């Protein structure tokens, strides 16, 4: 272990919230006027909604299903309108 360079963990290394980040990034990309504060608020609201319906530990370990991602997409569209079609 002497000369090994340790790499810090990054988002996604220890959790399975890539679906939530994907939705925030879609909204950000398609609404270039979105501020960082709005992105944080959207992330918070999506996470809050996800955890109201599903166990936190299960979502961390298993990630989100395509149905859950679809529901979160619809929620994000309420604030930041965009069009999509399946498969997403």
C-alpha positions, 0 to 999 in steps of 0.5 A: 500500500506504500505508493498507492494513490487513494481515490475518493469515492464519488456520487454513485460509487456508494449509492444508486441515485443515478436516476434522480441525478439524471432527471435533474441533469435533463431539466438543467440541460433543457432549461438553461436558465435553471439556477443552482438553487433551483437544481438543488430544490428539484433534487430535494423534492425528487428525493423527498417524493421518492422516499415518501413512497419507498424505503430509503435503504432499498433505494440506496441499494437497488436504485430506482425502477423505470416506473419510479423514474417515470413518476419522477420525470412527471414530477420534474416536468411540473416545474421545468416543462420538457418533452420525452418519450419512452424508452427514456 
